[in-house]
Amino acid sequence: MKVVYVTGCLGFIGSYITRKCLEKGWYVRGIDKITYAANINMLDEFFTYENFIFEEKDINKIEFLYDCDYIINTTAETHVGNSIV
């Protein structure tokens, strides 16, 4: 089974990638800082999978990662929504 870290797992793109990895049966460690861009409700869905672990962290402060096959970084706050307003 593949092991993947998805940073920004509660964001628009990160949540899609997290869902697809979980559907494949991969073991997912989701990391998110939980800012205004996060959809906290995604955790309800993700926690229904036994192969999901979540860490609320700022990726700038991570000191250690367990062995994994992939790291997918989707932590980008583009502020597109704010620019429309």
C-alpha positions in Angstrom: 0.0 0.0 0.0 1.3 3.5 -0.9 1.9 6.0 1.8 1.4 9.7 0.9 1.5 13.0 2.7 -0.9 15.6 1.4 -0.2 19.1 2.7 -3.1 21.4 2.5 -5.5 18.4 2.6 -8.5 20.6 3.5 -8.1 23.0 0.7 -9.9 22.9 -2.7 -7.2 20.9 -4.6 -5.8 19.2 -1.5 -9.1 17.7 -0.5 -9.7 16.3 -4.0 -6.3 14.7 -4.1 -6.8 13.3 -0.5 -10.1 11.8 -1.5 -8.7 10.1 -4.6 -5.7 8.7 -2.7 -8.0 7.3 0.0 -10.3 5.8 -2.6 -7.3 4.0 -4.1 -6.7 2.5 -0.6 -3.5 4.5 0.0 -2.5 5.4 3.5 -2.8 9.2 3.7 -1.3 11.5 6.3 -3.1 14.8 5.8 -1.5 18.0 7.0 -3.3 21.4 7.1 -2.7 24.6 9.0 -6.5 25.2 8.9 -6.7 28.8 7.7 -9.6 30.6 6.1 -8.9 28.5 2.9 -9.5 25.2 4.7 -12.8 23.3 4.6 -12.9 21.7 8.0 -16.0 19.7 7.0 -13.8 17.5 4.8 -12.5 15.8 8.0 -15.9 14.2 8.5 -15.5 12.4 5.2 -11.8 11.6 5.6 -12.1 10.2 9.1 -14.5 7.5 7.7 -11.4 5.9 6.2 -9.2 3.9 8.4 -6.2 4.8 6.3 -6.3 8.5 7.1 -4.5 10.4 9.8 -4.7 14.2 10.2 -2.2 16.6 11.7 -3.0 20.3 12.2 0.3 21.9 11.5 2.1 24.7 9.6 4.4 23.0 7.1 7.0 25.6 7.9 7.3 24.1 11.4 7.4 20.4 10.6 10.6 18.8 11.9 9.9 15.2 11.1 8.1 13.1 8.5 7.6 9.3 8.6 8.7 7.3 5.6 6.4 7.7 2.7 6.2 7.1 -1.1 5.0 10.5 -2.0 4.6 14.1 -0.7 2.0 16.2 -2.5 2.2 19.8 -1.5 -1.0 21.8 -2.2 -0.4 24.5 0.4 -1.0 27.6 -1.6 -3.3 30.5 -0.6 -3.8 32.3 -3.8 -6.3 34.8 -2.4 -8.4 34.5 -5.5 -11.6 34.7 -3.5 -10.4 37.8 -1.8 -9.3 39.5 -5.1 -12.8 39.1 -6.5 -14.3 41.0 -3.6 
